[in-house]
Amino acid sequence: MPYTTNVRLRLFATFFLIYFNITYVPIEGHVGFGIGRIMICSISIIFMLTYSLKLSKAMIIGIIYLLYQYLSASFHPESWRWSTLLFSTAFVLSYISIYNFIVIEKVFSIEYFLKICKWVMMAYFVVCIVQQALIVIGIAYSPLVNMMLPLGRGLGCQSLALEPSHFARIMLVFYYAYIKCSEYIRGEGPFTLNELFSGEHKWITIRFLWMMLTMGSGTAFICLIFISLYFVRKNNWYYVMPILIILYWLIQASGIEALDRATSTIEATRTLNAETVRETDSSASARITPILNSLNADFTKFETWFGKGIDAGLAMGLNRTMFDDYGVIFYIITLIFNFSCAYNIFSLATILMFIGIGGGSGGNIYYAWALMMVMTCVKYFHENRYNPDIYEDDEDEKEHEEIAISSKTTNA
């Protein structure tokens, strides 16, 4: 691919990843999907059709995903909704475009992707600090810096996300991406906790922890509990796990409201009883009970396998499962999509995906697709970590091209 085209795609992919993981409510509205995201999805599809209309895993599985989704919806014409299906189409095609740019066109080097991770986390941190400073002086509403609703959670804020729980998920995935890609670069295996608090990683880790501990979200504490599993390895689990359990109980005794909600939800989830989870935390139950209800679904019914129609899950209320709308077969397709393109099955990222804090396909939630794109980069760099090409930036290509142009000019 010509250098100028590659640069154009890299700049667009960079802008897309950053923009899709940021929600400026005055533009995107209170549902997180406004004119800005509609425009950037449309541009991404045009870019793919123009510069990267190439067969890839994402394109094959994405087309199957959409065809089956439309087929399943057609079984229930009474619930057919074009808006839902068109949004889904936009998400899938946008994902395919970004996947092709990353994996086929190779627009990112691993160092460049690390810069994106640091940029996004720094932007969130700066806005977080600004919002918290305003809260301290008594200002709870300031659209200019994305403060749209008084949260009443002390220093709790949403930063550049739609709400604190989204803020937590986005920071978790970007921090995970940062440490994993830094790990691939050094080629020495996982970091220790001490290493992440020293050298170039120190301030990134400190900023990450400040945001997670002060944003006022129970989801943030759940994210911290699960990211701590990164430090558990087969050669240290026998002493690291007891330490983590002791820390878990000590922190639980601290009396922090958001942490109490998180730990209580985890305790309730261990019972595998959806009603217990609902009684513990009605907000968290909206994400957890569908998983628990799915374990008790009636797999002898046609509707379980092929779906009950668009938004059937909403009608099910607290009894909904993970596959009410389009069925178990569609859910299996989403898993194939996720594991083929964005996740390594035997990894911490897979746990993050299943518990709903790591993103993924399977719904029309903007941040889930945004985080899946970030995880796609991590998977790509993991699979190519021994390939020297991922460490080379386009500056080398530019230099070679300039030499070639210079040579042609001289000969002329």
Order of alpha helices (4+ residues) and beta strands (2+ residues): alpha-alpha-alpha-alpha-alpha-alpha-alpha-alpha-alpha-alpha-alpha-alpha-alpha-alpha-alpha-alpha-alpha-alpha-alpha-alpha
